[in-house]
Amino acid sequence: MPKHLNDPNIQHALQSTFTHILFTSRQAVLAWKQISPLPWAAQSLAIGPSTALLLNAPLTAPYATQEG
């Protein structure tokens, strides 16, 4: 079950200093942009070209696969 954004643990995590953030989908990027201030100090990493395009991520996995 997802936790609410006001949960103290979530707030603590959002206020932490990140060095890198790995995004695995376009939806993850859109959700993160809603809860986190821009611009980010952390380096953004993308899995897949469409996620990289939305992020303008300089570091992108060379290919994307999906399991399941």
C-alpha positions in Angstrom: 0.0 0.0 0.0 1.5 3.4 -1.0 2.2 5.8 1.8 0.9 9.3 1.9 3.2 12.2 1.0 2.8 13.6 4.5 4.2 10.5 6.1 7.3 11.5 8.1 9.4 8.8 6.5 8.5 10.0 3.0 9.1 13.6 3.9 12.5 12.7 5.3 13.4 10.8 2.1 12.3 13.7 -0.1 14.5 16.1 1.9 17.6 13.9 1.7 20.4 14.6 -0.6 20.5 12.4 -3.6 23.5 11.9 -5.9 21.6 10.0 -8.6 17.9 9.3 -9.4 17.1 6.3 -11.6 13.8 6.7 -13.5 12.4 3.5 -15.0 9.3 5.0 -16.7 7.8 8.2 -18.0 5.1 7.9 -15.3 7.8 7.9 -12.6 9.3 11.1 -14.1 5.8 12.8 -14.1 5.1 11.7 -10.5 8.5 12.9 -9.3 8.1 16.3 -10.9 4.8 16.7 -8.9 6.4 16.1 -5.5 10.0 17.4 -5.9 11.3 20.9 -6.6 13.1 21.6 -9.8 15.8 21.7 -10.8 17.3 18.7 -9.1 20.9 18.7 -7.8 21.0 14.9 -8.4 22.1 13.3 -11.7 19.1 11.8 -13.5 19.5 8.4 -15.1 16.9 7.0 -17.5 16.0 3.5 -18.6 14.7 3.7 -22.1 14.6 6.4 -24.8 11.1 7.8 -24.0 12.0 8.3 -20.4 15.3 10.0 -21.3 13.5 12.3 -23.7 11.1 13.5 -21.0 13.9 13.9 -18.5 16.5 15.3 -20.9 18.8 12.8 -19.2 22.3 12.7 -20.4 22.8 9.1 -19.0 20.5 6.6 -20.6 20.6 2.8 -20.8 21.6 1.7 -24.3 18.6 -0.6 -24.5 15.4 -1.2 -22.6 13.7 -4.5 -21.9 10.6 -5.4 -20.0 9.9 -8.5 -18.1 6.6 -9.7 -17.0 
